Amino acid sequence: MLSGVVEPIAAIVGLFLAMQIQGIMPWALAFAAGCMIYVVAEEMIPEMTSEGHDHFGVWSFIFGFVVMLILDCVQF
């Protein structure tokens, strides 16, 4: 039971830190999401890095993902 005492304390500290950096929170979360997409594409889809083209497939995947988000979110 004593090992769980740290969780509420860390939650309160995390709450106060999140309140202090509220202005950059969307940018930080977007950066973290982009890093996660890159890592998943790099590690989970090995065909993208085959045939000597190290990162071309991964960057193409990310470019396609960004184009899809733009087409989905922007009102033309």
C-alpha positions as a Markdown table, in Angstrom:
| # | Residue | x | y | z |
|---|---|---|---|---|
| 1 | Met | 0.0 | 0.0 | 0.0 |
| 2 | Leu | 2.8 | 2.4 | 0.7 |
| 3 | Ser | 4.1 | 2.2 | -2.9 |
| 4 | Gly | 0.8 | 3.8 | -4.0 |
| 5 | Val | 1.2 | 6.9 | -1.8 |
| 6 | Val | 3.4 | 8.5 | -4.4 |
| 7 | Glu | 0.7 | 8.5 | -7.1 |
| 8 | Pro | -1.6 | 11.2 | -5.7 |
| 9 | Ile | 1.4 | 13.4 | -4.8 |
| 10 | Ala | 2.7 | 13.1 | -8.3 |
| 11 | Ala | -0.7 | 13.8 | -9.7 |
| 12 | Ile | -0.9 | 17.1 | -7.7 |
| 13 | Val | 2.6 | 18.1 | -8.9 |
| 14 | Gly | 1.7 | 17.2 | -12.5 |
| 15 | Leu | -1.5 | 19.3 | -12.2 |
| 16 | Phe | 0.4 | 22.4 | -11.0 |
| 17 | Leu | 3.0 | 21.9 | -13.7 |
| 18 | Ala | 0.3 | 21.6 | -16.4 |
| 19 | Met | -1.3 | 24.8 | -15.2 |
| 20 | Gln | 2.0 | 26.6 | -15.5 |
| 21 | Ile | 2.8 | 25.5 | -19.1 |
| 22 | Gln | -0.8 | 25.8 | -20.4 |
| 23 | Gly | 0.2 | 28.0 | -23.2 |
| 24 | Ile | 2.6 | 25.6 | -24.8 |
| 25 | Met | 0.7 | 22.4 | -24.0 |
| 26 | Pro | -0.9 | 22.0 | -27.5 |
| 27 | Trp | 2.5 | 22.4 | -29.1 |
| 28 | Ala | 4.2 | 20.0 | -26.7 |
| 29 | Leu | 1.5 | 17.4 | -27.2 |
| 30 | Ala | 1.6 | 17.8 | -31.0 |
| 31 | Phe | 5.4 | 17.3 | -30.9 |
| 32 | Ala | 5.0 | 14.2 | -28.8 |
| 33 | Ala | 2.3 | 12.8 | -31.2 |
| 34 | Gly | 4.6 | 13.4 | -34.1 |
| 35 | Cys | 7.5 | 11.6 | -32.4 |
| 36 | Met | 5.2 | 8.7 | -31.6 |
| 37 | Ile | 4.0 | 8.5 | -35.3 |
| 38 | Tyr | 7.6 | 8.5 | -36.5 |
| 39 | Val | 8.6 | 5.7 | -34.0 |
| 40 | Val | 5.6 | 3.5 | -34.8 |
| 41 | Ala | 6.2 | 3.9 | -38.6 |
| 42 | Glu | 9.9 | 3.2 | -38.2 |
| 43 | Glu | 9.7 | 0.2 | -35.9 |
| 44 | Met | 6.3 | -1.4 | -36.7 |
| 45 | Ile | 6.4 | -1.3 | -40.5 |
| 46 | Pro | 9.8 | -2.7 | -41.5 |
| 47 | Glu | 9.0 | -2.7 | -45.2 |
| 48 | Met | 9.3 | 1.1 | -45.2 |
| 49 | Thr | 13.0 | 0.9 | -44.4 |
| 50 | Ser | 13.9 | -2.0 | -46.7 |
| 51 | Glu | 15.7 | -1.8 | -50.0 |
| 52 | Gly | 18.4 | 0.7 | -48.8 |
| 53 | His | 16.0 | 3.7 | -48.5 |
| 54 | Asp | 16.4 | 4.3 | -44.8 |
| 55 | His | 13.8 | 6.9 | -44.0 |
| 56 | Phe | 12.1 | 7.7 | -47.3 |
| 57 | Gly | 9.1 | 5.4 | -46.6 |
| 58 | Val | 8.6 | 6.8 | -43.1 |
| 59 | Trp | 8.8 | 10.4 | -44.2 |
| 60 | Ser | 6.3 | 9.6 | -47.0 |
| 61 | Phe | 4.0 | 8.1 | -44.5 |
| 62 | Ile | 4.2 | 11.2 | -42.3 |
| 63 | Phe | 3.7 | 13.5 | -45.3 |
| 64 | Gly | 0.6 | 11.6 | -46.3 |
| 65 | Phe | -0.7 | 11.7 | -42.8 |
| 66 | Val | -0.3 | 15.5 | -42.7 |
| 67 | Val | -2.0 | 15.9 | -46.0 |
| 68 | Met | -4.9 | 13.8 | -44.8 |
| 69 | Leu | -5.2 | 15.9 | -41.6 |
| 70 | Ile | -5.2 | 19.1 | -43.7 |
| 71 | Leu | -7.8 | 17.8 | -46.0 |
| 72 | Asp | -9.9 | 16.7 | -43.1 |
| 73 | Cys | -9.7 | 19.8 | -40.9 |
| 74 | Val | -9.5 | 22.7 | -43.4 |
| 75 | Gln | -12.8 | 24.0 | -44.8 |
| 76 | Phe | -12.5 | 24.8 | -48.5 |
